[in-house]
Amino acid sequence: MKKLLSLLLVVGLLSFMGCTTEKQLKEQMKKVLAEDPGIVISVIKAKPLEFIEALQEAARSAQMEMAKKQEDDRKKEFEDSFNKPLEPKIYADASFRGNKSAVLTLVEYSDFECPYCSRGAKTVEEVMKKYEGKIRFTFKHLPLDFHQNAMISAQYYEAIRLQDQEKAWKFHDSLFENQKELSKGEAFLKELAKKVGADMTKLAKDITSDAVKNRIAEDQKEAQEFGFQGTPGYVINGIPVRGAYPASHFDTIVEELKKRGKVTL
């Protein structure tokens, strides 16, 4: 009974005390539970409402702590990235939109089946318009395993790109604009490839070629090295952007690059 009262006291106090004291109380709770794990059932039966309220408060506190840690981590990475910028590989045959010799370089790691990447494509359009003539954009692949049509879509894009870069960009745009049609699988990709004017005979051979597979694998490897676990991911002049952020976030990065003397626009 003494242990039960001790744990009830700890649970009750957790709802009212500050962060420092809360940490101490949590340690006390761990100690009590270690001595008698079954006591939790007794607490729930004796004080169910108080237990639930304390649990909810603890969950809220944990969420706040986690959010603060994530924000602190983001700020640290943001600051560190200006001192140690990422260096994406720019292929000799890279397809660019925008000014190929621009001072700003935006690289995207994307998944054609990811809905956030579809939104990201529109964001890229906004960024390209705002910095027209001062930015170039290139597209890389990070097809996720749980998107069944992502890899084959990337293969179609790369196979078309081997034929004609402009046709590949048209394929890219149309695919994101009609992303829901991907539920039809490869039949939709073939239809789209025909619409952009691809040579279907050559396409059929190139889809599974080493040139196509190796390019996608290189993109995936680089994305992993940069710590991109989801899509979309971006690197603008070495600064990573992890997720489908609005165009204003890219503006913030560009302004910071200017302030630090990294670019002149």
BALOBA-1460 file (C-alpha; in Angstrom, 3 decimals):
// residues 265
<rec num="1" residu="m" x="0.000" y="0.000" z="0.000"/>
<rec num="2" residu="k" x="2.882" y="2.328" z="0.754"/>
<rec num="3" residu="k" x="4.265" y="1.854" z="-2.787"/>
<rec num="4" residu="l" x="0.860" y="2.525" z="-4.274"/>
<rec num="5" residu="l" x="0.502" y="5.762" z="-2.329"/>
<rec num="6" residu="s" x="3.997" y="6.799" z="-3.437"/>
<rec num="7" residu="l" x="3.187" y="6.246" z="-7.081"/>
<rec num="8" residu="l" x="-0.158" y="8.025" z="-6.799"/>
<rec num="9" residu="l" x="1.635" y="10.998" z="-5.288"/>
<rec num="10" residu="v" x="4.127" y="11.013" z="-8.160"/>
<rec num="11" residu="v" x="1.370" y="10.764" z="-10.772"/>
<rec num="12" residu="g" x="-0.571" y="13.576" z="-9.165"/>
<rec num="13" residu="l" x="2.390" y="15.876" z="-8.841"/>
<rec num="14" residu="l" x="3.383" y="15.354" z="-12.481"/>
<rec num="15" residu="s" x="0.316" y="17.327" z="-13.496"/>
<rec num="16" residu="f" x="1.266" y="20.420" z="-11.533"/>
<rec num="17" residu="m" x="5.018" y="20.774" z="-11.241"/>
<rec num="18" residu="g" x="7.509" y="22.513" z="-13.538"/>
<rec num="19" residu="c" x="9.969" y="20.905" z="-15.968"/>
<rec num="20" residu="t" x="12.884" y="20.501" z="-13.554"/>
<rec num="21" residu="t" x="10.798" y="18.979" z="-10.808"/>
<rec num="22" residu="e" x="8.947" y="16.856" z="-13.362"/>
<rec num="23" residu="k" x="12.202" y="15.240" z="-14.402"/>
<rec num="24" residu="q" x="12.950" y="14.326" z="-10.806"/>
<rec num="25" residu="l" x="9.468" y="12.926" z="-10.340"/>
<rec num="26" residu="k" x="9.807" y="10.804" z="-13.449"/>
<rec num="27" residu="e" x="12.971" y="9.294" z="-12.006"/>
<rec num="28" residu="q" x="11.111" y="8.555" z="-8.805"/>
<rec num="29" residu="m" x="8.319" y="6.897" z="-10.795"/>
<rec num="30" residu="k" x="10.840" y="4.709" z="-12.620"/>
<rec num="31" residu="k" x="12.281" y="3.624" z="-9.285"/>
<rec num="32" residu="v" x="8.884" y="2.709" z="-7.859"/>
<rec num="33" residu="l" x="7.888" y="0.834" z="-11.026"/>
<rec num="34" residu="a" x="11.176" y="-1.054" z="-11.087"/>
<rec num="35" residu="e" x="10.463" y="-2.375" z="-7.594"/>
<rec num="36" residu="d" x="6.903" y="-3.439" z="-8.440"/>
<rec num="37" residu="p" x="5.793" y="-3.182" z="-12.134"/>
<rec num="38" residu="g" x="2.330" y="-4.509" z="-11.328"/>
<rec num="39" residu="i" x="1.583" y="-1.418" z="-9.301"/>
<rec num="40" residu="v" x="0.473" y="0.418" z="-12.464"/>
<rec num="41" residu="i" x="-2.687" y="-1.706" z="-12.590"/>
<rec num="42" residu="s" x="-3.440" y="-0.764" z="-8.995"/>
<rec num="43" residu="v" x="-3.011" y="2.923" z="-9.810"/>
<rec num="44" residu="i" x="-5.356" y="2.729" z="-12.794"/>
<rec num="45" residu="k" x="-8.006" y="1.001" z="-10.693"/>
<rec num="46" residu="a" x="-7.626" y="3.330" z="-7.724"/>
<rec num="47" residu="k" x="-7.337" y="6.659" z="-9.550"/>
<rec num="48" residu="p" x="-8.287" y="6.166" z="-13.228"/>
<rec num="49" residu="l" x="-9.115" y="9.817" z="-13.955"/>
<rec num="50" residu="e" x="-5.996" y="11.189" z="-12.294"/>
<rec num="51" residu="f" x="-3.879" y="8.584" z="-14.079"/>
<rec num="52" residu="i" x="-5.282" y="9.480" z="-17.517"/>
<rec num="53" residu="e" x="-4.888" y="13.222" z="-16.892"/>
<rec num="54" residu="a" x="-1.280" y="12.740" z="-15.794"/>
<rec num="55" residu="l" x="-0.603" y="10.532" z="-18.811"/>
<rec num="56" residu="q" x="-2.059" y="13.126" z="-21.172"/>
<rec num="57" residu="e" x="-0.018" y="15.872" z="-19.550"/>
<rec num="58" residu="a" x="3.127" y="13.767" z="-19.850"/>
<rec num="59" residu="a" x="2.356" y="13.139" z="-23.542"/>
<rec num="60" residu="r" x="1.857" y="16.874" z="-24.175"/>
<rec num="61" residu="s" x="5.106" y="17.637" z="-22.410"/>
<rec num="62" residu="a" x="6.954" y="14.993" z="-24.444"/>
<rec num="63" residu="q" x="5.524" y="16.369" z="-27.693"/>
<rec num="64" residu="m" x="6.631" y="19.892" z="-26.790"/>
<rec num="65" residu="e" x="10.109" y="18.685" z="-25.883"/>
<rec num="66" residu="m" x="10.355" y="16.710" z="-29.120"/>
<rec num="67" residu="a" x="9.151" y="19.659" z="-31.208"/>
<rec num="68" residu="k" x="11.703" y="21.943" z="-29.533"/>
<rec num="69" residu="k" x="14.498" y="19.439" z="-30.136"/>
<rec num="70" residu="q" x="13.521" y="19.079" z="-33.803"/>
<rec num="71" residu="e" x="13.434" y="22.838" z="-34.209"/>
<rec num="72" residu="d" x="16.828" y="23.190" z="-32.514"/>
<rec num="73" residu="d" x="18.228" y="20.452" z="-34.774"/>
<rec num="74" residu="r" x="16.859" y="22.210" z="-37.866"/>
<rec num="75" residu="k" x="18.398" y="25.518" z="-36.813"/>
<rec num="76" residu="k" x="21.752" y="23.869" z="-36.179"/>
<rec num="77" residu="e" x="21.710" y="22.067" z="-39.531"/>
<rec num="78" residu="f" x="20.685" y="25.283" z="-41.273"/>
<rec num="79" residu="e" x="23.606" y="27.149" z="-39.719"/>
<rec num="80" residu="d" x="26.075" y="24.317" z="-40.329"/>
<rec num="81" residu="s" x="25.037" y="23.980" z="-43.970"/>
<rec num="82" residu="f" x="26.371" y="27.450" z="-44.784"/>
<rec num="83" residu="n" x="29.772" y="26.473" z="-43.432"/>
<rec num="84" residu="k" x="29.741" y="22.968" z="-44.926"/>
<rec num="85" residu="p" x="27.419" y="23.096" z="-47.951"/>
<rec num="86" residu="l" x="26.395" y="19.889" z="-49.676"/>
<rec num="87" residu="e" x="27.878" y="19.282" z="-53.096"/>
<rec num="88" residu="p" x="25.468" y="17.451" z="-55.421"/>
<rec num="89" residu="k" x="27.077" y="15.904" z="-58.472"/>
<rec num="90" residu="i" x="26.215" y="17.786" z="-61.645"/>
<rec num="91" residu="y" x="26.300" y="15.268" z="-64.465"/>
<rec num="92" residu="a" x="27.964" y="16.163" z="-67.757"/>
<rec num="93" residu="d" x="24.670" y="15.475" z="-69.533"/>
<rec num="94" residu="a" x="22.475" y="17.020" z="-66.830"/>
<rec num="95" residu="s" x="19.103" y="18.390" z="-67.932"/>
<rec num="96" residu="f" x="18.551" y="21.945" z="-66.727"/>
<rec num="97" residu="r" x="15.696" y="24.356" z="-66.663"/>
<rec num="98" residu="g" x="16.620" y="28.005" z="-66.460"/>
<rec num="99" residu="n" x="19.953" y="29.676" z="-67.073"/>
<rec num="100" residu="k" x="22.593" y="26.924" z="-67.279"/>
<rec num="101" residu="s" x="25.277" y="29.292" z="-65.986"/>
<rec num="102" residu="a" x="23.124" y="30.823" z="-63.224"/>
<rec num="103" residu="v" x="24.538" y="31.634" z="-59.776"/>
<rec num="104" residu="l" x="21.742" y="29.675" z="-58.070"/>
<rec num="105" residu="t" x="21.504" y="25.914" z="-58.540"/>
<rec num="106" residu="l" x="18.421" y="24.047" z="-57.317"/>
<rec num="107" residu="v" x="18.608" y="20.243" z="-57.225"/>
<rec num="108" residu="e" x="15.546" y="18.145" z="-56.412"/>
<rec num="109" residu="y" x="15.385" y="14.505" z="-55.252"/>
<rec num="110" residu="s" x="11.912" y="13.333" z="-56.123"/>
<rec num="111" residu="d" x="9.407" y="10.489" z="-56.402"/>
<rec num="112" residu="f" x="6.853" y="10.706" z="-59.237"/>
<rec num="113" residu="e" x="4.204" y="8.959" z="-57.123"/>
<rec num="114" residu="c" x="4.653" y="11.122" z="-54.019"/>
<rec num="115" residu="p" x="1.800" y="13.663" z="-53.588"/>
<rec num="116" residu="y" x="4.154" y="16.052" z="-51.785"/>
<rec num="117" residu="c" x="6.454" y="15.979" z="-54.811"/>
<rec num="118" residu="s" x="3.513" y="17.009" z="-56.973"/>
<rec num="119" residu="r" x="3.076" y="20.055" z="-54.735"/>
<rec num="120" residu="g" x="6.826" y="20.561" z="-54.771"/>
<rec num="121" residu="a" x="6.804" y="20.749" z="-58.576"/>
<rec num="122" residu="k" x="4.510" y="23.781" z="-58.340"/>
<rec num="123" residu="t" x="6.772" y="25.348" z="-55.729"/>
<rec num="124" residu="v" x="9.759" y="24.905" z="-58.026"/>
<rec num="125" residu="e" x="7.805" y="26.729" z="-60.751"/>
<rec num="126" residu="e" x="7.276" y="29.661" z="-58.366"/>
<rec num="127" residu="v" x="10.943" y="29.764" z="-57.401"/>
<rec num="128" residu="m" x="12.049" y="29.567" z="-61.036"/>
<rec num="129" residu="k" x="9.783" y="32.476" z="-61.997"/>
<rec num="130" residu="k" x="10.933" y="34.654" z="-59.111"/>
<rec num="131" residu="y" x="14.636" y="34.153" z="-59.867"/>
<rec num="132" residu="e" x="14.308" y="33.911" z="-63.626"/>
<rec num="133" residu="g" x="17.677" y="34.192" z="-65.340"/>
<rec num="134" residu="k" x="19.483" y="33.727" z="-62.018"/>
<rec num="135" residu="i" x="18.669" y="30.099" z="-61.265"/>
<rec num="136" residu="r" x="18.986" y="26.688" z="-62.859"/>
<rec num="137" residu="f" x="17.068" y="23.569" z="-61.848"/>
<rec num="138" residu="t" x="17.904" y="19.888" z="-62.272"/>
<rec num="139" residu="f" x="15.839" y="16.857" z="-61.331"/>
<rec num="140" residu="k" x="17.103" y="13.726" z="-59.577"/>
<rec num="141" residu="h" x="15.380" y="10.550" z="-58.432"/>
<rec num="142" residu="l" x="14.524" y="9.120" z="-55.043"/>
<rec num="143" residu="p" x="11.747" y="6.574" z="-55.738"/>
<rec num="144" residu="l" x="10.427" y="5.230" z="-52.439"/>
<rec num="145" residu="d" x="9.892" y="1.498" z="-51.951"/>
<rec num="146" residu="f" x="6.265" y="1.800" z="-50.857"/>
<rec num="147" residu="h" x="5.260" y="3.609" z="-54.080"/>
<rec num="148" residu="q" x="4.871" y="0.744" z="-56.533"/>
<rec num="149" residu="n" x="4.973" y="2.918" z="-59.672"/>
<rec num="150" residu="a" x="7.741" y="5.300" z="-58.570"/>
<rec num="151" residu="m" x="10.715" y="3.331" z="-59.913"/>
<rec num="152" residu="i" x="9.209" y="2.521" z="-63.297"/>
<rec num="153" residu="s" x="8.182" y="6.176" z="-63.650"/>
<rec num="154" residu="a" x="11.771" y="7.251" z="-63.000"/>
<rec num="155" residu="q" x="12.963" y="4.733" z="-65.600"/>
<rec num="156" residu="y" x="10.548" y="6.133" z="-68.200"/>
<rec num="157" residu="y" x="11.728" y="9.682" z="-67.486"/>
<rec num="158" residu="e" x="15.388" y="8.750" z="-67.840"/>
<rec num="159" residu="a" x="14.772" y="6.680" z="-70.977"/>
<rec num="160" residu="i" x="12.951" y="9.614" z="-72.597"/>
<rec num="161" residu="r" x="15.703" y="11.992" z="-71.457"/>
<rec num="162" residu="l" x="18.215" y="9.897" z="-73.396"/>
<rec num="163" residu="q" x="16.189" y="10.738" z="-76.512"/>
<rec num="164" residu="d" x="15.323" y="14.376" z="-75.898"/>
<rec num="165" residu="q" x="15.632" y="16.517" z="-72.781"/>
<rec num="166" residu="e" x="12.661" y="18.734" z="-73.625"/>
<rec num="167" residu="k" x="10.426" y="15.702" z="-74.110"/>
<rec num="168" residu="a" x="11.595" y="14.436" z="-70.733"/>
<rec num="169" residu="w" x="10.607" y="17.733" z="-69.089"/>
<rec num="170" residu="k" x="7.184" y="17.543" z="-70.747"/>
<rec num="171" residu="f" x="6.836" y="14.012" z="-69.408"/>
<rec num="172" residu="h" x="7.865" y="15.272" z="-65.947"/>
<rec num="173" residu="d" x="5.264" y="18.057" z="-66.000"/>
<rec num="174" residu="s" x="2.429" y="15.922" z="-67.361"/>
<rec num="175" residu="l" x="3.110" y="13.120" z="-64.910"/>
<rec num="176" residu="f" x="2.894" y="15.409" z="-61.887"/>
<rec num="177" residu="e" x="-0.164" y="17.179" z="-63.288"/>
<rec num="178" residu="n" x="-1.936" y="13.846" z="-63.784"/>
<rec num="179" residu="q" x="-0.403" y="11.959" z="-60.878"/>
<rec num="180" residu="k" x="-3.651" y="10.185" z="-59.928"/>
<rec num="181" residu="e" x="-3.576" y="8.406" z="-63.289"/>
<rec num="182" residu="l" x="-0.497" y="6.506" z="-62.089"/>
<rec num="183" residu="s" x="-2.916" y="4.085" z="-60.459"/>
<rec num="184" residu="k" x="-3.236" y="2.615" z="-63.994"/>
<rec num="185" residu="g" x="0.423" y="1.631" z="-63.814"/>
<rec num="186" residu="e" x="2.665" y="1.306" z="-66.853"/>
<rec num="187" residu="a" x="-0.233" y="1.649" z="-69.275"/>
<rec num="188" residu="f" x="-0.532" y="5.299" z="-68.267"/>
<rec num="189" residu="l" x="3.233" y="5.838" z="-68.593"/>
<rec num="190" residu="k" x="3.212" y="4.453" z="-72.123"/>
<rec num="191" residu="e" x="0.286" y="6.680" z="-73.036"/>
<rec num="192" residu="l" x="2.084" y="9.717" z="-71.636"/>
<rec num="193" residu="a" x="5.335" y="8.835" z="-73.398"/>
<rec num="194" residu="k" x="3.490" y="8.673" z="-76.728"/>
<rec num="195" residu="k" x="1.892" y="12.077" z="-76.078"/>
<rec num="196" residu="v" x="5.259" y="13.762" z="-75.558"/>
<rec num="197" residu="g" x="6.533" y="12.231" z="-78.799"/>
<rec num="198" residu="a" x="8.924" y="9.594" z="-77.496"/>
<rec num="199" residu="d" x="10.302" y="6.923" z="-79.828"/>
<rec num="200" residu="m" x="8.490" y="3.960" z="-78.240"/>
<rec num="201" residu="t" x="10.744" y="1.303" z="-79.794"/>
<rec num="202" residu="k" x="13.891" y="2.925" z="-78.417"/>
<rec num="203" residu="l" x="12.131" y="3.635" z="-75.141"/>
<rec num="204" residu="a" x="11.278" y="-0.047" z="-74.660"/>
<rec num="205" residu="k" x="14.981" y="-0.932" z="-74.975"/>
<rec num="206" residu="d" x="16.313" y="1.896" z="-72.816"/>
<rec num="207" residu="i" x="13.940" y="1.508" z="-69.862"/>
<rec num="208" residu="t" x="15.895" y="-1.446" z="-68.464"/>
<rec num="209" residu="s" x="19.320" y="-0.342" z="-69.760"/>
<rec num="210" residu="d" x="22.334" y="0.085" z="-67.491"/>
<rec num="211" residu="a" x="22.472" y="3.770" z="-68.406"/>
<rec num="212" residu="v" x="19.000" y="4.330" z="-66.981"/>
<rec num="213" residu="k" x="19.319" y="2.062" z="-63.947"/>
<rec num="214" residu="n" x="22.761" y="3.367" z="-63.005"/>
<rec num="215" residu="r" x="21.651" y="7.022" z="-63.199"/>
<rec num="216" residu="i" x="18.717" y="6.382" z="-60.844"/>
<rec num="217" residu="a" x="20.948" y="4.379" z="-58.490"/>
<rec num="218" residu="e" x="23.488" y="7.235" z="-58.400"/>
<rec num="219" residu="d" x="20.744" y="9.699" z="-57.520"/>
<rec num="220" residu="q" x="19.454" y="7.442" z="-54.745"/>
<rec num="221" residu="k" x="22.931" y="6.938" z="-53.314"/>
<rec num="222" residu="e" x="23.624" y="10.672" z="-53.258"/>
<rec num="223" residu="a" x="20.254" y="11.398" z="-51.621"/>
<rec num="224" residu="q" x="20.996" y="8.847" z="-48.904"/>
<rec num="225" residu="e" x="24.453" y="10.320" z="-48.324"/>
<rec num="226" residu="f" x="22.798" y="13.714" z="-47.842"/>
<rec num="227" residu="g" x="20.366" y="12.248" z="-45.315"/>
<rec num="228" residu="f" x="17.216" y="12.496" z="-47.436"/>
<rec num="229" residu="q" x="14.901" y="9.762" z="-46.183"/>
<rec num="230" residu="g" x="11.672" y="11.083" z="-47.680"/>
<rec num="231" residu="t" x="10.579" y="13.160" z="-50.641"/>
<rec num="232" residu="p" x="10.801" y="15.775" z="-51.879"/>
<rec num="233" residu="g" x="14.287" y="16.860" z="-50.926"/>
<rec num="234" residu="y" x="16.195" y="19.826" z="-52.335"/>
<rec num="235" residu="v" x="19.633" y="21.352" z="-52.285"/>
<rec num="236" residu="i" x="19.936" y="25.004" z="-53.259"/>
<rec num="237" residu="n" x="23.535" y="26.187" z="-53.460"/>
<rec num="238" residu="g" x="24.515" y="23.517" z="-50.966"/>
<rec num="239" residu="i" x="21.716" y="24.221" z="-48.468"/>
<rec num="240" residu="p" x="19.362" y="21.259" z="-47.905"/>
<rec num="241" residu="v" x="15.578" y="21.582" z="-47.787"/>
<rec num="242" residu="r" x="13.927" y="18.484" z="-46.379"/>
<rec num="243" residu="g" x="10.284" y="18.386" z="-47.374"/>
<rec num="244" residu="a" x="7.638" y="20.242" z="-49.359"/>
<rec num="245" residu="y" x="8.322" y="23.731" z="-48.026"/>
<rec num="246" residu="p" x="6.650" y="26.777" z="-49.623"/>
<rec num="247" residu="a" x="8.513" y="29.070" z="-52.000"/>
<rec num="248" residu="s" x="9.037" y="31.566" z="-49.170"/>
<rec num="249" residu="h" x="11.404" y="29.102" z="-47.479"/>
<rec num="250" residu="f" x="13.663" y="29.159" z="-50.540"/>
<rec num="251" residu="d" x="13.515" y="32.963" z="-50.443"/>
<rec num="252" residu="t" x="14.793" y="32.840" z="-46.864"/>
<rec num="253" residu="i" x="17.744" y="30.710" z="-47.960"/>
<rec num="254" residu="v" x="18.572" y="32.956" z="-50.913"/>
<rec num="255" residu="e" x="18.476" y="36.048" z="-48.698"/>
<rec num="256" residu="e" x="20.771" y="34.348" z="-46.203"/>
<rec num="257" residu="l" x="23.164" y="33.375" z="-49.005"/>
<rec num="258" residu="k" x="23.219" y="37.018" z="-50.125"/>
<rec num="259" residu="k" x="23.708" y="38.307" z="-46.583"/>
<rec num="260" residu="r" x="26.685" y="35.982" z="-46.068"/>
<rec num="261" residu="g" x="28.226" y="36.978" z="-49.387"/>
<rec num="262" residu="k" x="27.760" y="33.525" z="-50.896"/>
<rec num="263" residu="v" x="25.884" y="34.832" z="-53.941"/>
<rec num="264" residu="t" x="25.288" y="38.153" z="-55.657"/>
<rec num="265" residu="l" x="22.024" y="38.590" z="-57.537"/>
